[in-house]
Amino acid sequence: MRELLKELCLIDGISGDETAVRDFIIGRVKDLCEYRIDNLGNLICFKKGKKTPEKKLMVAAHMDEVGFIVTYIRNDGTISFGTVGGIDTSVIIGRRVKVGKNKLSGVIGSTAVHNLSKKQRESAPEISELYIDIGAADKAKAEKYVKLGDCVYFDSEYAEFGRSCVKSKAIDDRAGCTIMIKLMEQELKYDTYFVFNVQEEIGLRGSTVSAFSVQPDIAIVLEATTASDIDGVGGAKRVCALGGGPVVSFMDRSTMYDKELYRFAFDAAEKEGIPCQTKTMIAGGNDSGAIHISGKGVRTLAVSVPCRYLHSPSCLINYEDFENSYRLVKSLIKRAAEQ
């Protein structure tokens, strides 16, 4: 899965601009399943198994990543922008970005520190105070290459280092997409829907549509979730830890997860000898928030890869956690269908 994860992470696809990601996935799965693209852009795949289960099962992950969008071109040729998804401004100053369909190189800039007041130096700036510098001499020059509404992507390399560490942009949620593709390449015991959603980062929009379309009885949502396992952070505020295995959540800000499936996941992990942990803080959210209240209601479980520095150009995961997430979800697909 290592090479596939790298390929997916390096594709640019912020919310509402997932076409390149979807096209790549279709190229990998088109001979493995029946598939369709809905009006919002979700990729809905049906993989035939040896048996048809009594309960319809859906596995889902989102294709989009966080990024930016051009909102204005200033007189000096720099570019004002807004965020697409939740991004902390403190992690983006000085970062390289790619602007528009031609992937024009740029850097996110801010007011020089010697021009800041004491109060300004003590807090992160607002997005409105930042700009993208593409090296244009003035507004007219910049307008030749950049249009309002252009997408802006993190320009970040994929790297492996340390003890099984993987760093890249867009691990949230290309990790989940990778796991689903690899599962679709396997022979399945039961029929399963695999759904690659759009626009998760701006409000669970794709999953709202796809869940209504598929109407599953049981859903397994694949994600990456925040790990705060660094020195000085203790107790519940660590949330989860790299190296502790996949994260199975009991609750977040958008979902109260099915309690039987929650316990069932830990039982499956124990039987398979897979390390597993829970999320010790009620925070964040994912496509489960839209899926579990879709239609007549969907029994929903989330399995996440623990990730440091989420929603940044340098998301960091432990590769063993990623592999163990794959192993756990593979087991859950079989076991959930037999519930």
VENFENBEL-V137086 format. One record per residue. RES is the residue in three letters. PSI is psi in degrees with one decimal (* if undefined). OMEGA is omega in whole degrees, -180 to 180 (none if undefined). NEAR is the number of other ideal C-beta (glycine too) atoms within 8 Angstrom. Layout:
res:RES psi:PSI omega:OMEGA near:NEAR
res:RES psi:PSI omega:OMEGA near:NEAR
This chain:
res:MET psi:-15.0 omega:-173 near:10
res:ARG psi:-48.1 omega:-177 near:6
res:GLU psi:-36.7 omega:179 near:6
res:LEU psi:-42.3 omega:177 near:11
res:LEU psi:-44.7 omega:179 near:15
res:LYS psi:-47.3 omega:-179 near:10
res:GLU psi:-44.2 omega:-178 near:9
res:LEU psi:-41.1 omega:-179 near:14
res:CYS psi:-33.2 omega:-176 near:12
res:LEU psi:-7.4 omega:174 near:8
res:ILE psi:139.1 omega:179 near:11
res:ASP psi:130.3 omega:-180 near:11
res:GLY psi:78.1 omega:177 near:13
res:ILE psi:170.5 omega:-179 near:18
res:SER psi:130.4 omega:-178 near:15
res:GLY psi:-0.4 omega:-176 near:10
res:ASP psi:43.2 omega:-172 near:11
res:GLU psi:6.9 omega:-172 near:14
res:THR psi:-46.2 omega:-177 near:8
res:ALA psi:-38.0 omega:178 near:10
res:VAL psi:-47.3 omega:-179 near:15
res:ARG psi:-42.1 omega:180 near:15
res:ASP psi:-39.9 omega:178 near:8
res:PHE psi:-45.0 omega:-179 near:11
res:ILE psi:-43.1 omega:178 near:14
res:ILE psi:-40.6 omega:178 near:10
res:GLY psi:-29.7 omega:-180 near:7
res:ARG psi:-30.1 omega:-170 near:9
res:VAL psi:-3.8 omega:-171 near:13
res:LYS psi:-27.1 omega:180 near:8
res:ASP psi:3.7 omega:-176 near:3
res:LEU psi:-10.9 omega:-170 near:9
res:CYS psi:174.3 omega:165 near:11
res:GLU psi:140.2 omega:-179 near:6
res:TYR psi:158.8 omega:175 near:11
res:ARG psi:159.4 omega:177 near:6
res:ILE psi:125.3 omega:-179 near:8
res:ASP psi:179.7 omega:-173 near:10
res:ASN psi:-24.5 omega:-179 near:4
res:LEU psi:-16.2 omega:179 near:10
res:GLY psi:1.0 omega:176 near:12
res:ASN psi:144.3 omega:175 near:15
res:LEU psi:113.9 omega:-176 near:13
res:ILE psi:116.0 omega:-176 near:14
res:CYS psi:141.1 omega:175 near:14
res:PHE psi:117.6 omega:-180 near:11
res:LYS psi:118.7 omega:-180 near:12
res:LYS psi:131.2 omega:177 near:7
res:GLY psi:-172.0 omega:178 near:11
res:LYS psi:-28.2 omega:-178 near:6
res:LYS psi:157.2 omega:172 near:7
res:THR psi:117.6 omega:-177 near:5
res:PRO psi:161.6 omega:176 near:10
res:GLU psi:-35.1 omega:-180 near:2
res:LYS psi:131.5 omega:179 near:9
res:LYS psi:127.5 omega:-175 near:10
res:LEU psi:134.2 omega:177 near:17
res:MET psi:132.9 omega:172 near:16
res:VAL psi:133.5 omega:-173 near:16
res:ALA psi:147.6 omega:172 near:18
res:ALA psi:161.7 omega:-180 near:17
res:HIS psi:146.5 omega:-176 near:17
res:MET psi:-24.2 omega:-172 near:15
res:ASP psi:157.8 omega:175 near:19
res:GLU psi:164.6 omega:175 near:16
res:VAL psi:157.7 omega:179 near:12
res:GLY psi:-147.1 omega:-174 near:15
res:PHE psi:168.6 omega:178 near:14
res:ILE psi:139.5 omega:-177 near:12
res:VAL psi:128.7 omega:-179 near:18
res:THR psi:-23.4 omega:-177 near:7
res:TYR psi:148.4 omega:174 near:7
res:ILE psi:121.9 omega:-175 near:12
res:ARG psi:164.0 omega:-178 near:10
res:ASN psi:-30.7 omega:-179 near:5
res:ASP psi:5.8 omega:178 near:6
res:GLY psi:-4.3 omega:175 near:13
res:THR psi:165.2 omega:-169 near:13
res:ILE psi:128.3 omega:171 near:15
res:SER psi:149.5 omega:-175 near:10
res:PHE psi:161.6 omega:174 near:13
res:GLY psi:162.8 omega:178 near:7
res:THR psi:148.2 omega:172 near:10
res:VAL psi:98.2 omega:-172 near:13
res:GLY psi:172.7 omega:-177 near:13
res:GLY psi:110.4 omega:-179 near:7
res:ILE psi:130.7 omega:177 near:11
res:ASP psi:123.4 omega:-177 near:9
res:THR psi:-24.8 omega:-178 near:11
res:SER psi:-16.9 omega:-178 near:6
res:VAL psi:1.9 omega:-173 near:10
res:ILE psi:-13.8 omega:-179 near:12
res:ILE psi:129.2 omega:-180 near:10
res:GLY psi:-0.1 omega:-179 near:6
res:ARG psi:147.1 omega:175 near:12
res:ARG psi:142.5 omega:178 near:9
res:VAL psi:166.2 omega:174 near:14
res:LYS psi:131.3 omega:-172 near:13
res:VAL psi:128.8 omega:172 near:16
res:GLY psi:-178.9 omega:-176 near:13
res:LYS psi:-22.7 omega:178 near:5
res:ASN psi:2.4 omega:177 near:6
res:LYS psi:48.9 omega:179 near:9
res:LEU psi:132.3 omega:-179 near:10
res:SER psi:140.9 omega:177 near:10
res:GLY psi:171.0 omega:178 near:14
res:VAL psi:137.5 omega:176 near:10
res:ILE psi:120.4 omega:-177 near:13
res:GLY psi:166.5 omega:178 near:10
res:SER psi:170.8 omega:178 near:9
res:THR psi:134.8 omega:-180 near:8
res:ALA psi:142.5 omega:-173 near:6
res:VAL psi:-33.1 omega:-179 near:6
res:HIS psi:-9.9 omega:176 near:4
res:ASN psi:4.6 omega:180 near:5
res:LEU psi:147.8 omega:174 near:9
res:SER psi:166.7 omega:178 near:5
res:LYS psi:-42.1 omega:180 near:6
res:LYS psi:-41.0 omega:180 near:6
res:GLN psi:-35.3 omega:-179 near:9
res:ARG psi:-19.0 omega:-177 near:8
res:GLU psi:-2.4 omega:-179 near:5
res:SER psi:156.5 omega:178 near:6
res:ALA psi:142.9 omega:180 near:5
res:PRO psi:160.1 omega:172 near:11
res:GLU psi:155.1 omega:178 near:6
res:ILE psi:-36.3 omega:-179 near:9
res:SER psi:-17.8 omega:180 near:5
res:GLU psi:-8.6 omega:-179 near:7
res:LEU psi:168.5 omega:179 near:14
res:TYR psi:164.9 omega:175 near:11
res:ILE psi:127.6 omega:-180 near:16
res:ASP psi:114.4 omega:179 near:10
res:ILE psi:6.4 omega:179 near:14
res:GLY psi:11.6 omega:-180 near:5
res:ALA psi:143.9 omega:-178 near:10
res:ALA psi:-31.3 omega:-178 near:4
res:ASP psi:-178.0 omega:-177 near:9
res:LYS psi:-42.5 omega:-178 near:11
res:ALA psi:-41.0 omega:179 near:6
res:LYS psi:-41.9 omega:-179 near:10
res:ALA psi:-38.0 omega:-178 near:14
res:GLU psi:-16.4 omega:176 near:9
res:LYS psi:-22.5 omega:-173 near:5
res:TYR psi:-20.1 omega:-173 near:11
res:VAL psi:138.2 omega:178 near:12
res:LYS psi:151.8 omega:174 near:7
res:LEU psi:136.8 omega:-177 near:7
res:GLY psi:-5.1 omega:176 near:5
res:ASP psi:143.4 omega:177 near:11
res:CYS psi:148.8 omega:178 near:14
res:VAL psi:130.9 omega:-174 near:15
res:TYR psi:149.2 omega:171 near:13
res:PHE psi:137.0 omega:174 near:13
res:ASP psi:94.7 omega:-170 near:9
res:SER psi:135.5 omega:179 near:10
res:GLU psi:153.1 omega:172 near:4
res:TYR psi:132.4 omega:-178 near:10
res:ALA psi:147.4 omega:174 near:7
res:GLU psi:135.2 omega:-178 near:7
res:PHE psi:173.2 omega:177 near:5
res:GLY psi:-148.8 omega:-180 near:4
res:ARG psi:92.0 omega:176 near:4
res:SER psi:24.2 omega:-180 near:7
res:CYS psi:140.7 omega:176 near:12
res:VAL psi:129.5 omega:-180 near:14
res:LYS psi:134.5 omega:177 near:10
res:SER psi:165.6 omega:164 near:15
res:LYS psi:163.2 omega:166 near:12
res:ALA psi:12.9 omega:173 near:13
res:ILE psi:-32.3 omega:169 near:16
res:ASP psi:100.4 omega:8 near:13
res:ASP psi:40.3 omega:176 near:15
res:ARG psi:-19.7 omega:174 near:15
res:ALA psi:-46.3 omega:178 near:17
res:GLY psi:-40.3 omega:178 near:15
res:CYS psi:-41.0 omega:179 near:15
res:THR psi:-46.1 omega:180 near:13
res:ILE psi:-41.9 omega:-179 near:15
res:MET psi:-41.5 omega:178 near:13
res:ILE psi:-45.5 omega:-180 near:12
res:LYS psi:-36.0 omega:176 near:11
res:LEU psi:-38.2 omega:180 near:15
res:MET psi:-21.5 omega:178 near:12
res:GLU psi:-8.8 omega:179 near:6
res:GLN psi:157.5 omega:172 near:7
res:GLU psi:130.4 omega:-177 near:5
res:LEU psi:145.3 omega:177 near:12
res:LYS psi:-35.1 omega:-176 near:9
res:TYR psi:149.0 omega:173 near:13
res:ASP psi:137.5 omega:-179 near:12
res:THR psi:138.4 omega:171 near:14
res:TYR psi:131.9 omega:174 near:14
res:PHE psi:119.8 omega:-173 near:15
res:VAL psi:123.5 omega:178 near:16
res:PHE psi:105.5 omega:-171 near:16
res:ASN psi:155.9 omega:174 near:15
res:VAL psi:164.5 omega:167 near:15
res:GLN psi:34.8 omega:174 near:16
res:GLU psi:-39.4 omega:-173 near:15
res:GLU psi:-12.9 omega:180 near:12
res:ILE psi:23.3 omega:173 near:10
res:GLY psi:30.0 omega:173 near:4
res:LEU psi:35.2 omega:-171 near:13
res:ARG psi:-43.0 omega:-180 near:12
res:GLY psi:-43.7 omega:-178 near:16
res:SER psi:-27.9 omega:176 near:17
res:THR psi:-40.3 omega:-179 near:10
res:VAL psi:-47.3 omega:-175 near:12
res:SER psi:-37.9 omega:179 near:15
res:ALA psi:-38.6 omega:176 near:18
res:PHE psi:-37.1 omega:-178 near:9
res:SER psi:-47.3 omega:-176 near:9
res:VAL psi:-36.4 omega:-178 near:11
res:GLN psi:59.2 omega:180 near:9
res:PRO psi:162.0 omega:171 near:12
res:ASP psi:-35.5 omega:-179 near:7
res:ILE psi:137.3 omega:179 near:16
res:ALA psi:137.5 omega:172 near:16
res:ILE psi:116.9 omega:-177 near:16
res:VAL psi:127.0 omega:-179 near:16
res:LEU psi:134.6 omega:-174 near:16
res:GLU psi:178.8 omega:164 near:14
res:ALA psi:139.6 omega:-176 near:14
res:THR psi:156.1 omega:-172 near:16
res:THR psi:126.5 omega:170 near:11
res:ALA psi:129.3 omega:179 near:12
res:SER psi:38.7 omega:-175 near:9
res:ASP psi:66.2 omega:180 near:11
res:ILE psi:162.8 omega:-177 near:6
res:ASP psi:133.6 omega:179 near:3
res:GLY psi:-10.7 omega:178 near:4
res:VAL psi:122.4 omega:-176 near:8
res:GLY psi:172.4 omega:176 near:5
res:GLY psi:-143.4 omega:-176 near:5
res:ALA psi:-24.9 omega:-177 near:6
res:LYS psi:-12.4 omega:175 near:8
res:ARG psi:-21.3 omega:177 near:12
res:VAL psi:-62.0 omega:176 near:13
res:CYS psi:174.6 omega:-174 near:15
res:ALA psi:140.2 omega:173 near:9
res:LEU psi:138.2 omega:-179 near:12
res:GLY psi:-8.3 omega:-179 near:7
res:GLY psi:-0.5 omega:-180 near:11
res:GLY psi:179.5 omega:180 near:13
res:PRO psi:152.5 omega:-178 near:17
res:VAL psi:125.3 omega:175 near:15
res:VAL psi:117.7 omega:-172 near:16
res:SER psi:145.6 omega:172 near:13
res:PHE psi:-24.0 omega:-180 near:9
res:MET psi:145.1 omega:168 near:7
res:ASP psi:-166.1 omega:-174 near:14
res:ARG psi:-11.9 omega:-179 near:7
res:SER psi:-9.9 omega:-173 near:9
res:THR psi:137.0 omega:162 near:13
res:MET psi:111.2 omega:-171 near:4
res:TYR psi:154.2 omega:179 near:14
res:ASP psi:120.2 omega:-173 near:9
res:LYS psi:-36.0 omega:179 near:7
res:GLU psi:-41.5 omega:178 near:8
res:LEU psi:-35.5 omega:178 near:14
res:TYR psi:-50.5 omega:179 near:13
res:ARG psi:-37.1 omega:-180 near:8
res:PHE psi:-38.4 omega:-180 near:13
res:ALA psi:-41.5 omega:179 near:14
res:PHE psi:-35.2 omega:175 near:10
res:ASP psi:-43.7 omega:179 near:8
res:ALA psi:-41.8 omega:180 near:13
res:ALA psi:-41.7 omega:180 near:15
res:GLU psi:-43.3 omega:-180 near:9
res:LYS psi:-31.9 omega:-178 near:7
res:GLU psi:-3.6 omega:-178 near:9
res:GLY psi:35.6 omega:-178 near:4
res:ILE psi:125.4 omega:175 near:13
res:PRO psi:141.8 omega:-176 near:8
res:CYS psi:147.5 omega:-178 near:15
res:GLN psi:166.6 omega:176 near:12
res:THR psi:172.8 omega:180 near:9
res:LYS psi:115.1 omega:-169 near:14
res:THR psi:12.5 omega:178 near:8
res:MET psi:136.1 omega:179 near:7
res:ILE psi:94.7 omega:-174 near:5
res:ALA psi:161.9 omega:176 near:8
res:GLY psi:-164.9 omega:-179 near:7
res:GLY psi:171.7 omega:-179 near:9
res:ASN psi:-169.8 omega:-177 near:16
res:ASP psi:-17.2 omega:176 near:15
res:SER psi:-33.7 omega:-178 near:16
res:GLY psi:-36.7 omega:178 near:14
res:ALA psi:-36.0 omega:-174 near:13
res:ILE psi:-44.3 omega:-171 near:16
res:HIS psi:-19.1 omega:178 near:14
res:ILE psi:15.6 omega:179 near:7
res:SER psi:144.3 omega:176 near:11
res:GLY psi:-124.9 omega:179 near:7
res:LYS psi:7.3 omega:-178 near:3
res:GLY psi:142.8 omega:-176 near:7
res:VAL psi:126.8 omega:174 near:14
res:ARG psi:121.7 omega:-168 near:11
res:THR psi:141.8 omega:177 near:15
res:LEU psi:140.3 omega:176 near:18
res:ALA psi:132.9 omega:175 near:15
res:VAL psi:121.0 omega:-173 near:15
res:SER psi:150.5 omega:171 near:17
res:VAL psi:124.0 omega:178 near:15
res:PRO psi:136.6 omega:-171 near:19
res:CYS psi:124.2 omega:172 near:16
res:ARG psi:151.6 omega:173 near:13
res:TYR psi:41.7 omega:180 near:8
res:LEU psi:150.5 omega:179 near:10
res:HIS psi:40.0 omega:176 near:10
res:SER psi:173.0 omega:176 near:12
res:PRO psi:-3.7 omega:-176 near:10
res:SER psi:56.1 omega:173 near:9
res:CYS psi:141.5 omega:-175 near:17
res:LEU psi:124.1 omega:178 near:11
res:ILE psi:164.9 omega:171 near:16
res:ASN psi:125.1 omega:-174 near:12
res:TYR psi:-31.5 omega:179 near:11
res:GLU psi:-36.8 omega:174 near:8
res:ASP psi:-40.4 omega:180 near:15
res:PHE psi:-47.4 omega:178 near:16
res:GLU psi:-40.9 omega:180 near:9
res:ASN psi:-28.8 omega:173 near:13
res:SER psi:-42.1 omega:176 near:16
res:TYR psi:-46.4 omega:-179 near:12
res:ARG psi:-42.3 omega:-179 near:10
res:LEU psi:-45.1 omega:-179 near:17
res:VAL psi:-37.9 omega:177 near:15
res:LYS psi:-43.6 omega:178 near:10
res:SER psi:-40.9 omega:-177 near:13
res:LEU psi:-34.8 omega:179 near:14
res:ILE psi:-46.2 omega:180 near:16
res:LYS psi:-45.5 omega:-175 near:10
res:ARG psi:-37.5 omega:-178 near:10
res:ALA psi:-36.8 omega:180 near:14
res:ALA psi:-19.5 omega:-180 near:13
res:GLU psi:2.7 omega:179 near:6
res:GLN psi:* omega:none near:9
